[in-house]
Amino acid sequence: MDGSNKKVLIVEDDNMLRGIIAEQIGQKYLAVPAEDGEVGLQKVKKNQPDIIILDLLMPKIDGFQFLEELRNMSDPVLSKIPVIVVSNLKDGTSIGNAQKYGIEDYFTKTDISMGILLNRISRVFSQGPLHNIIQ
């Protein structure tokens, strides 16, 4: 499957990391960067991404509030967009809280490589979202 028309929203407040992820993802998909959760939610509505890469610790709207608002959107297409969390939070409570929102996967920033992230995105596109399979 040619991924060039797939949109990946990158919601990450660290400018350098957001740029690195966008550059790498942009080689295969259309990268849509957002500097915080508030801008991310606006871009969900405007760009209708196919998948979201989400940080949890951000100003304005954090990743948990972002997930809550995303999953409660009235548009069923937007509310079911697959989400991959990439965060510095490693504790079980944070991971469990994120998983309650039907995320595809959870990676800690220290344990993820761009190759792993790109493979996970490709798998979601080729096999479909995990949370839609479970439900």
C-alpha positions as CSV (number, residue, x, y, z in Angstrom):
1,M,0.0,0.0,0.0
2,D,1.3,3.4,-1.0
3,G,1.3,5.5,2.1
4,S,2.0,8.9,0.4
5,N,-1.6,10.0,0.7
6,K,-1.9,9.0,4.4
7,K,-1.8,11.8,6.9
8,V,0.1,11.5,10.2
9,L,-0.6,14.1,12.9
10,I,2.4,14.6,15.2
11,V,1.3,16.2,18.5
12,E,4.5,16.9,20.3
13,D,5.6,20.1,22.2
14,D,9.3,19.6,21.8
15,N,10.2,21.5,18.6
16,M,13.3,19.4,17.8
17,L,11.7,16.0,18.4
18,R,8.6,17.1,16.5
19,G,10.8,18.1,13.6
20,I,12.8,14.9,13.6
21,I,9.6,12.8,13.6
22,A,8.0,14.9,10.9
23,E,11.1,14.7,8.7
24,Q,11.2,10.9,9.0
25,I,7.5,10.3,8.6
26,G,7.4,12.8,5.8
27,Q,9.5,10.5,3.7
28,K,6.6,8.0,3.4
29,Y,3.5,9.9,4.7
30,L,2.2,13.4,4.8
31,A,3.3,14.7,8.2
32,V,1.1,17.3,10.0
33,P,2.9,18.8,13.0
34,A,1.1,20.3,16.0
35,E,3.0,22.0,18.9
36,D,0.4,21.1,21.7
37,G,-2.8,19.3,22.3
38,E,-5.0,22.4,21.6
39,V,-3.5,22.9,18.1
40,G,-3.6,19.1,17.7
41,L,-7.3,19.0,18.2
42,Q,-7.8,21.8,15.7
43,K,-5.7,19.9,13.2
44,V,-7.7,16.7,13.8
45,K,-10.9,18.6,12.6
46,K,-9.1,20.4,9.8
47,N,-6.9,17.7,8.4
48,Q,-8.7,14.5,9.4
49,P,-5.4,12.5,9.9
50,D,-5.3,8.8,9.4
51,I,-3.2,8.3,12.5
52,I,-1.9,10.4,15.4
53,I,1.5,10.3,17.2
54,L,0.8,11.8,20.6
55,D,3.0,13.0,23.5
56,L,1.3,13.1,26.9
57,L,3.2,15.9,28.7
58,M,2.3,19.1,26.9
59,P,1.1,22.7,27.7
60,K,-2.5,23.9,27.3
61,I,-4.1,20.5,26.6
62,D,-2.1,17.4,27.7
63,G,-2.2,14.1,26.0
64,F,-4.8,12.6,28.3
65,Q,-7.2,15.5,27.8
66,F,-6.5,15.3,24.0
67,L,-7.5,11.6,24.0
68,E,-10.6,12.3,26.0
69,E,-11.7,15.0,23.6
70,L,-10.8,13.0,20.6
71,R,-12.7,9.9,21.7
72,N,-15.7,12.0,22.5
73,M,-15.9,13.8,19.2
74,S,-19.3,13.6,17.6
75,D,-17.9,12.6,14.2
76,P,-17.4,8.8,14.4
77,V,-14.5,8.9,11.8
78,L,-12.5,11.4,13.9
79,S,-13.3,9.8,17.2
80,K,-11.8,6.5,16.1
81,I,-8.5,7.8,14.6
82,P,-5.7,5.4,15.7
83,V,-3.3,6.9,18.2
84,I,0.2,5.9,19.1
85,V,1.5,7.5,22.3
86,V,5.2,8.4,22.5
87,S,5.9,9.8,25.9
88,N,8.5,10.2,28.7
89,L,6.0,8.8,31.2
90,K,6.9,5.3,32.0
91,D,4.7,4.6,35.1
92,G,2.0,1.9,34.9
93,T,-0.7,4.4,35.9
94,S,0.0,6.7,32.9
95,I,0.3,3.8,30.5
96,G,-3.0,2.3,31.9
97,N,-4.8,5.7,31.7
98,A,-3.7,6.1,28.0
99,Q,-4.8,2.5,27.2
100,K,-8.3,3.2,28.4
101,Y,-8.7,5.4,25.3
102,G,-8.1,2.5,22.9
103,I,-4.6,3.6,21.8
104,E,-2.7,1.5,19.3
105,D,0.5,1.4,21.2
106,Y,2.5,3.1,23.9
107,F,6.2,3.8,23.6
108,T,8.6,5.6,25.9
109,K,10.8,8.1,24.2
110,T,14.0,6.5,25.5
111,D,13.0,3.1,24.2
112,I,11.7,3.9,20.7
113,S,13.6,4.2,17.4
114,M,12.2,5.9,14.3
115,G,12.3,2.5,12.5
116,I,10.1,0.9,15.2
117,L,7.7,3.9,15.0
118,L,7.5,3.8,11.2
119,N,6.9,0.0,11.3
120,R,4.1,0.4,13.8
121,I,2.4,3.1,11.6
122,S,2.8,0.9,8.5
123,R,1.2,-2.0,10.4
124,V,-1.8,0.0,11.5
125,F,-2.3,1.1,7.9
126,S,-1.9,-2.4,6.5
127,Q,-3.8,-4.4,9.2
128,G,-6.2,-1.7,10.5
129,P,-6.5,-0.1,13.9
130,L,-6.2,-2.5,16.9
131,H,-8.8,-0.8,18.9
132,N,-11.4,-1.3,16.1
133,I,-10.5,-5.0,16.0
134,I,-11.0,-5.4,19.8
135,Q,-14.3,-3.5,20.0
